[in-house]
């Protein structure tokens, strides 16, 4: 075996399978600064909140069409922000939150980007131990 044949044998181009990109650029990026005083109140609606408000026929339609729940909602971030600011004690100082919204292609995940932006861990174990 020569050195060239070994390099060809272990070349990344000869490896089989599918690979993800190391870096991915998100599209439809939006961000919003929000203030709140009660950290137990959700700043945005979860999928469960949307489904619990919808009628059963609307839920079936959303699930069958695969449409995003954001397309079917008429609520805005301003109303959520207003509700959040009005809840809580006036003695507490308002906290600042950033709401991020973006679209990633298939097999891309936002976890690492959020870790880098916040400079904190997004690990469930870290969050659980920190709460104890």
C-alpha positions as CSV (number, residue, x, y, z in Angstrom):
1,X,0.0,0.0,0.0
2,X,1.3,3.4,-0.9
3,X,0.6,6.6,0.9
4,X,-1.7,7.8,-2.0
5,X,-3.8,4.7,-1.9
6,X,-4.3,5.1,1.9
7,X,-5.3,8.7,1.5
8,X,-7.8,7.8,-1.2
9,X,-9.2,4.9,0.9
10,X,-9.9,7.2,3.9
11,X,-10.9,10.3,1.9
12,X,-14.1,12.0,3.0
13,X,-15.3,12.0,-0.6
14,X,-15.3,8.2,-0.5
15,X,-17.5,7.9,2.5
16,X,-21.1,6.8,1.9
17,X,-24.2,8.3,3.4
18,X,-25.9,11.6,3.7
19,X,-24.4,14.5,5.6
20,X,-25.7,17.8,7.0
21,X,-24.2,21.1,6.5
22,X,-22.0,22.4,9.3
23,X,-23.4,26.0,9.0
24,X,-26.9,26.8,7.7
25,X,-28.3,30.3,7.0
26,X,-31.8,30.8,8.4
27,X,-34.5,32.6,6.3
28,X,-37.4,34.8,7.4
29,X,-35.4,36.1,10.4
30,X,-37.3,38.3,12.8
31,X,-36.7,39.4,16.4
32,X,-38.6,41.4,18.9
33,X,-37.7,42.8,22.3
34,X,-40.3,42.1,24.9
35,X,-40.6,43.1,28.6
36,X,-42.3,41.1,31.3
37,X,-42.6,41.0,35.1
38,X,-43.9,37.5,35.7
39,X,-41.6,34.8,34.6
40,X,-44.3,32.1,35.0
41,X,-46.4,33.5,32.1
42,X,-45.6,32.4,28.6
43,X,-44.6,35.2,26.2
44,X,-45.8,33.3,23.1
45,X,-48.4,30.7,22.5
46,X,-47.3,27.1,22.4
47,X,-48.7,24.6,19.9
48,X,-50.8,23.1,22.8
49,X,-52.3,26.6,23.5
50,X,-53.3,27.0,19.8
51,X,-54.8,23.5,19.6
52,X,-56.7,23.9,22.9
53,X,-58.3,27.1,21.6
54,X,-59.2,25.7,18.2
55,X,-62.4,23.9,17.5
56,X,-62.0,20.1,16.7
57,X,-62.8,20.7,13.0
58,X,-60.1,23.4,12.8
59,X,-57.6,21.1,14.5
60,X,-58.3,18.3,12.0
61,X,-57.9,20.8,9.1
62,X,-54.6,22.1,10.5
63,X,-53.2,18.6,10.9
64,X,-54.4,17.4,7.5
65,X,-53.1,20.3,5.5
66,X,-49.9,20.6,7.5
67,X,-50.3,24.3,7.7
68,X,-48.4,26.3,10.2
69,X,-50.5,27.4,13.2
70,X,-49.1,30.9,12.7
71,X,-51.0,31.2,9.4
72,X,-54.3,30.5,11.1
73,X,-53.9,32.8,14.1
74,X,-55.0,36.4,14.3
75,X,-53.2,37.2,17.5
76,X,-50.2,39.5,17.4
77,X,-47.2,39.8,19.6
78,X,-48.4,43.2,20.7
79,X,-51.5,41.7,22.4
80,X,-49.3,39.1,24.1
81,X,-46.9,41.8,25.2
82,X,-49.7,43.9,26.6
83,X,-51.1,41.0,28.5
84,X,-47.7,40.1,29.9
85,X,-46.8,43.6,31.0
86,X,-50.1,44.0,32.9
87,X,-49.6,40.7,34.8
88,X,-47.4,40.7,37.9
89,X,-46.6,42.9,40.8
90,X,-45.8,46.6,40.0
91,X,-43.0,46.3,42.7
92,X,-41.0,44.0,40.4
93,X,-38.6,45.5,37.8
94,X,-39.5,44.5,34.2
95,X,-37.3,41.9,32.6
96,X,-36.2,41.9,29.0
97,X,-36.7,39.0,26.6
98,X,-35.8,38.5,22.9
99,X,-38.4,36.7,20.8
100,X,-36.7,35.0,17.8
101,X,-38.5,33.7,14.7
102,X,-36.8,32.1,11.7
103,X,-37.1,29.2,9.3
104,X,-34.4,26.5,8.9
105,X,-34.2,23.8,6.2
106,X,-34.9,20.2,6.9
107,X,-32.4,18.5,9.3
108,X,-31.2,21.8,10.7
109,X,-31.6,22.7,14.4
110,X,-31.6,26.0,16.2
111,X,-30.2,24.7,19.5
112,X,-26.5,25.6,18.8
113,X,-27.4,29.1,17.5
114,X,-29.5,29.8,20.6
115,X,-26.7,28.6,22.8
116,X,-24.2,30.9,21.1
117,X,-26.5,33.9,21.2
118,X,-27.4,33.5,24.9
119,X,-24.0,32.1,26.0
120,X,-25.8,29.6,28.2
121,X,-26.6,26.0,28.0
122,X,-29.9,24.8,26.7
123,X,-29.6,21.4,28.3
124,X,-32.6,20.1,30.2
125,X,-30.3,18.6,32.9
126,X,-28.6,21.9,33.5
127,X,-32.0,23.6,33.8
128,X,-33.3,20.9,36.1
129,X,-30.3,21.1,38.4
130,X,-30.3,24.9,38.5
131,X,-33.9,24.8,39.7
132,X,-33.0,22.6,42.7
